[in-house]
Amino acid sequence: MTNGYIDIKNTDMMLIMGGNPAENHPCGFKWPIEAKRIRNAKMIVVDPRFTRTAATADLFLQIRAGADIAFLGGLVNYAIENNRIAKDYLVNYTNAAFIVKEGFKLPEDGLYSGFDAAMKSYDKSTWNYEEVGGAGSQTKPSNTSPPTLPGNVAYDLSLEHPRSVFQLLKKQYSRYTPDVVERITGIPQAPFVKAADLFTSIRKDGDLKKVATIIYAVGWTQHTFGTQIIRTAAILQLLLGNVGRAGGGVNALRGHSNIQGATDMGGVYDILPGYLKVPSPGDVDLAAYIKRTTPTPSKPGQWDSFNYWSNTSKFMTSYLKAMFGDAAKKENDFAFHYLPKVDRNYSWSELWVGMYGGRVKGLFAFGMNGVAICLNTRKNIKAPKKAV
């Protein structure tokens, strides 16, 4: 969730998919209604059902369940073809200008470059950016991990280079024409084009003043390809320059007391409050922890990269001071050594597996139902019986 519930009141355009906030997030849904009432914001709802959320929409489209990526892909293609993109934003705040290594191939035949038919795996050595001055000398990666980013990425500020991220993206999504979208999603071409025109209208004639948000819930995340749906939404929002702005972003409407509450408050085993990573046994001191958990920017030196998590050291120091007060001093690594080090997977699903195997003898479960929300319900029903 890039913004927040209350910030939705600042939007000019809403696309709601994979969720029904009017019924399932009624407290949060007051803010989309506030945006409509105060800012005359437009609301597009795409859902297999006509819901109470859809009843408040300016435009409702009934989609075939599971076809969300094709619909979003159609919006991406429409935005590019009609020049309803934020070019300056793309150049300065995304990787659109980066040039991908020669030899990288889009999956016109269903496969990216580097596929080994015999091993059923990919050699990802071409899945990287070109380095200034040529491909550079990089260690060939394993088949399971991408190569290390080059130290200085080649780029084209005009976005015209055929191997720029933007041009590859344009080629990839050119397949999502209105007729293809109709065949996959079941949404007729005319209403789809109407929705695409309305959503991208915030960038009509180069206007950058207005902003749009995409709102979703578990109707996206609980698909087997949920990650890909949300990535597509992020691509669309970056093209339109809607990330990092008030009233914009890609926003998940999550359960207040379980999902959202657990991550915000550090209830998840591998996340501290503020989304800081939990220390591991290899973090021998605060410096080691900061080095491991702080991402490095991939943008060339000519640009300042907005690397939010480059502030990890500041965030962690603030957290430690909040936790340990006067005991957290620079001389003692701000009491970093008081924090437990997580050495394995302690997720609740693993605890259920532990119960089934007889290793976990008891469990207090507050506000969650492991039988209903984890894989293999029958096995999870048996697990608590084996814990006693």
C-alpha positions in Angstrom: 0.0 0.0 0.0 1.8 3.1 -1.2 -0.4 5.8 0.4 -3.1 5.3 3.0 -6.8 5.2 3.5 -7.3 8.9 4.3 -5.1 10.0 1.4 -7.6 8.6 -1.0 -9.7 11.7 -0.4 -7.0 13.6 -2.4 -7.5 11.6 -5.6 -9.2 12.7 -8.9 -9.7 9.2 -10.4 -10.2 5.8 -8.8 -9.9 2.3 -10.3 -11.3 -0.3 -7.9 -10.7 -4.0 -8.8 -10.4 -7.1 -6.8 -12.2 -5.7 -3.9 -15.6 -4.5 -2.6 -14.7 -1.8 0.0 -18.2 -0.5 0.4 -19.1 -3.8 2.1 -15.8 -5.1 3.3 -14.0 -1.9 4.3 -16.8 0.5 5.1 -14.7 2.8 7.4 -12.0 3.2 4.7 -14.6 3.6 1.9 -15.7 6.9 3.3 -12.6 8.4 1.7 -13.3 7.4 -1.9 -16.8 8.8 -1.3 -15.2 12.0 0.1 -13.1 12.3 -3.0 -16.2 12.1 -5.2 -18.1 14.6 -3.1 -15.4 17.2 -2.6 -13.2 16.8 -5.7 -15.7 15.4 -8.2 -13.4 12.4 -8.5 -14.5 9.7 -10.9 -14.7 6.1 -9.9 -14.4 3.0 -12.2 -15.3 -0.3 -10.7 -14.3 -3.6 -12.5 -15.8 -6.7 -10.9 -17.4 -10.0 -11.9 -20.4 -9.0 -9.7 -22.4 -5.8 -9.4 -21.6 -4.9 -5.8 -22.5 -2.1 -3.4 -19.2 -0.5 -4.4 -20.2 -0.7 -8.1 -23.4 1.0 -7.2 -21.5 4.2 -6.4 -19.3 4.1 -9.5 -19.3 6.4 -12.4 -18.5 3.5 -14.6 -19.0 -0.3 -13.9 -17.4 -3.0 -16.1 -18.2 -6.7 -15.5 -15.1 -8.7 -16.0 -14.5 -12.5 -16.4 -13.0 -13.7 -13.1 -9.2 -14.0 -13.3 -8.8 -11.8 -16.4 -7.5 -8.8 -14.5 -4.0 -8.7 -16.1 -5.5 -8.4 -19.6 -7.7 -5.5 -18.6 -4.8 -3.7 -16.9 -2.6 -4.5 -19.9 -5.2 -2.9 -22.2 -5.0 0.3 -20.1 -1.2 0.3 -20.3 -1.3 -0.1 -24.1 -4.0 2.6 -24.4 -2.0 5.1 -22.3 1.1 4.5 -24.4 -0.6 4.6 -27.8 -2.5 7.8 -26.9 0.6 9.5 -25.3 -1.2 9.7 -22.0 2.0 9.1 -20.0 4.2 11.2 -17.7 7.4 11.3 -19.7 9.4 13.5 -17.4 8.3 11.3 -14.4 9.3 8.2 -16.3 12.8 9.6 -17.2 13.6 10.9 -13.7 11.8 8.5 -11.3 11.7 5.1 -13.0 13.9 2.8 -14.9 12.2 3.5 -18.2 15.3 5.0 -19.7 17.6 2.1 -18.7 18.9 0.0 -21.6 18.6 -3.7 -21.3 21.5 -6.0 -22.3 21.8 -7.1 -25.9 20.4 -10.6 -26.3 17.4 -10.2 -24.0 14.3 -11.4 -25.7 10.6 -10.8 -24.9 8.4 -13.9 -24.9 6.9 -13.7 -28.3 6.8 -17.5 -28.4 5.9 -17.7 -24.7 9.5 -17.9 -23.5 12.0 -15.2 -22.5 15.6 -15.4 -23.5 17.9 -18.0 -21.9 15.4 -20.9 -21.5 17.0 -24.3 -21.3 14.5 -26.8 -22.5 16.4 -29.8 -21.1 16.8 -28.3 -17.6 13.4 -26.5 -17.7 15.0 -23.4 -16.3 16.4 -20.0 -17.4 19.9 -18.7 -17.7 19.2 -15.1 -16.6 22.5 -13.6 -17.8 20.7 -11.4 -20.3 18.1 -10.3 -17.8 20.0 -7.2 -16.8 20.8 -3.6 -17.8 23.6 -2.7 -20.2 26.6 -1.3 -18.5 28.1 2.0 -19.7 30.9 1.2 -22.1 29.5 -2.2 -23.0 28.2 -5.3 -21.3 31.0 -5.4 -18.7 32.4 -8.4 -17.0 29.9 -9.9 -14.7 29.9 -13.2 -13.0 27.4 -15.6 -14.6 24.5 -16.1 -12.2 22.9 -19.3 -11.2 19.8 -20.4 -12.9 17.7 -19.4 -9.9 18.8 -15.8 -9.3 19.2 -12.7 -11.4 22.7 -11.2 -12.0 24.0 -8.4 -9.9 23.1 -4.9 -11.2 26.0 -3.1 -13.0 27.6 -0.3 -11.3 26.7 2.3 -13.9 23.7 1.6 -16.1 23.5 2.8 -19.7 20.4 4.9 -20.5 18.6 6.9 -23.2 16.7 9.9 -21.9 14.7 10.1 -25.2 13.2 6.7 -24.4 13.7 5.8 -28.1 16.4 3.2 -27.8 14.9 -0.2 -28.9 16.3 -1.9 -25.9 15.2 0.7 -23.4 12.9 -0.5 -20.7 10.2 1.8 -22.1 10.4 0.4 -25.6 10.5 -3.2 -24.5 7.4 -2.4 -22.3 5.7 -0.8 -25.2 6.3 -3.8 -27.4 5.2 -6.3 -24.7 1.9 -4.6 -24.0 1.1 -3.7 -27.6 -0.7 -7.1 -27.8 -3.5 -5.9 -25.5 -5.7 -4.2 -28.1 -9.4 -3.6 -27.3 -10.4 -6.7 -29.3 -7.9 -8.9 -27.4 -9.1 -7.4 -24.1 -12.6 -8.3 -25.1 -11.8 -11.9 -25.9 -10.0 -12.4 -22.6 -12.0 -10.4 -20.2 -15.5 -10.6 -21.7 -15.7 -6.8 -21.6 -17.0 -5.4 -24.9 -14.6 -3.1 -26.7 -16.8 0.1 -26.5 -17.1 0.1 -22.7 -13.4 -0.9 -22.3 -12.3 2.0 -24.5 -14.6 4.3 -22.5 -13.0 3.1 -19.2 -9.4 3.4 -20.7 -10.1 6.9 -21.9 -11.6 8.0 -18.6 -8.8 6.6 -16.4 -6.0 8.0 -18.6 -7.8 11.3 -19.1 -5.8 12.7 -16.1 -2.8 12.8 -18.5 -4.7 14.2 -21.5 -2.8 16.9 -23.3 0.2 16.5 -21.0 -1.7 17.5 -17.9 0.2 16.5 -14.7 -2.0 18.2 -12.1 -4.5 15.4 -11.6 -3.7 12.1 -10.0 -5.3 8.6 -10.0 -5.3 5.8 -7.5 -5.8 2.0 -7.9 -7.6 0.3 -5.1 -7.6 -3.5 -4.7 -8.1 -6.2 -2.0 -7.7 -10.0 -1.8 -9.7 -10.4 -5.0 -6.3 -9.8 -6.5 -3.8 -11.2 -4.0 -5.5 -14.5 -3.6 -5.1 -15.5 -7.3 -2.2 -17.8 -8.0 -0.9 -15.0 -10.1 -1.8 -12.2 -7.7 1.7 -10.8 -7.6 1.7 -10.4 -11.4 -1.7 -8.5 -11.3 -0.3 -6.1 -8.7 2.9 -5.6 -10.7 0.9 -4.7 -13.8 -1.1 -2.2 -11.7 2.3 -0.7 -10.6 3.5 -0.5 -14.2 0.3 1.4 -15.1 0.6 3.8 -12.2 4.3 4.5 -13.0 3.5 5.2 -16.6 1.0 7.8 -15.5 3.2 9.2 -12.9 0.8 8.4 -10.1 3.2 6.8 -7.5 4.7 9.0 -4.8 1.9 11.6 -5.0 -1.0 12.5 -2.8 -4.1 10.8 -4.0 -2.2 8.3 -6.1 -0.5 5.0 -5.7 -1.5 1.3 -5.7 -3.4 0.8 -2.5 -4.4 -2.5 -0.9 -7.5 -2.5 1.3 -6.5 -5.0 3.9 -7.9 -6.3 7.2 -7.4 -3.7 9.9 -6.7 -6.0 12.7 -4.9 -8.9 11.1 -3.1 -8.2 7.8 -2.6 -4.5 8.0 -2.3 -4.4 11.8 0.1 -7.3 11.9 2.6 -5.7 9.4 2.3 -2.2 10.7 2.8 -3.2 14.3 5.4 -5.8 13.8 3.2 -8.8 14.5 4.7 -10.7 11.6 7.7 -12.8 12.6 10.1 -11.4 10.1 9.1 -7.7 10.2 9.7 -5.1 12.9 7.3 -2.1 13.3 7.9 0.2 10.4 8.5 -2.7 8.0 12.1 -3.1 9.2 13.6 -6.5 8.7 14.2 -8.7 11.7 17.9 -9.3 12.5 19.4 -12.7 11.6 22.1 -14.6 13.4 24.6 -13.3 10.8 24.0 -9.7 11.9 26.9 -9.6 14.4 26.4 -5.9 15.0 24.2 -2.9 13.8 26.6 -2.1 11.0 26.3 -5.7 9.6 22.5 -5.5 9.8 22.4 -2.1 8.1 24.7 -3.3 5.3 22.5 -6.4 4.7 19.1 -4.7 4.8 19.8 -1.4 3.1 19.2 -1.5 -0.7 21.6 0.3 -3.0 20.3 2.4 -5.9 20.6 1.1 -9.5 20.3 4.5 -11.2 23.4 5.9 -12.8 25.5 8.4 -10.9 24.3 11.3 -13.0 20.9 11.1 -11.3 19.9 11.4 -7.7 18.0 8.3 -6.9 15.0 8.5 -4.6 16.0 5.4 -2.6 13.6 5.6 0.4 15.1 2.6 2.1 18.6 4.2 2.0 17.3 5.7 5.3 17.3 2.2 6.9 20.0 3.2 9.4 18.0 6.2 10.5 14.8 4.2 10.7 16.5 1.4 12.7 18.1 3.8 15.1 14.8 5.6 15.8 13.2 2.2 16.4 15.9 1.1 18.8 15.6 4.4 20.7 11.9 4.0 20.9 12.3 0.5 22.2 15.1 0.9 24.7 15.1 4.6 25.6 18.2 5.8 27.4 19.8 2.4 27.2 20.1 2.8 23.4 23.4 4.7 22.9 25.8 5.0 20.0 28.5 3.4 22.2 26.5 0.2 22.5 25.1 0.0 19.0 21.9 1.6 20.2 21.1 -1.6 22.1 20.9 -3.6 18.9 22.1 -6.7 20.6 18.9 -6.8 22.7 16.9 -7.7 19.7 16.3 -11.5 19.1 17.8 -13.0 15.9 15.5 -15.0 13.8 17.2 -18.2 12.5 14.4 -19.9 10.6 10.8 -19.6 9.3 8.5 -18.9 12.3 5.4 -18.0 10.2 2.0 -19.1 11.5 1.7 -21.6 8.6 4.9 -23.2 9.7 3.5 -23.4 13.2 0.5 -25.3 11.8 2.9 -27.7 10.1 4.7 -28.1 13.4 1.4 -29.0 15.1 0.7 -31.6 12.5 4.1 -33.0 13.0 3.7 -33.1 16.8 6.5 -30.5 17.4 4.2 -27.7 18.5 2.1 -28.7 21.5 -0.1 -25.6 21.8 -1.0 -22.3 20.1 -3.0 -19.2 20.9 -4.7 -17.9 17.7 -6.1 -14.4 18.0 -8.1 -12.9 15.1 -7.1 -15.6 12.6 -8.3 -19.0 11.4 -5.4 -21.1 10.1 -7.8 -23.9 9.1 -9.7 -21.6 6.7 -6.9 -19.4 5.3 -4.0 -21.8 4.8 -3.5 -24.5 2.1 -4.8 -28.0 2.7 -7.8 -27.4 5.0 -8.2 -31.1 5.9 -4.6 -31.3 7.0 -5.0 -28.1 9.1 -8.1 -29.5 10.8 -6.1 -32.5 11.9 -3.1 -30.4 13.1 -4.5 -29.0 16.4 -5.7 -32.6 17.3 -2.1 -33.7 17.1 -0.7 -30.9 19.2 -2.3 -32.1 22.4 
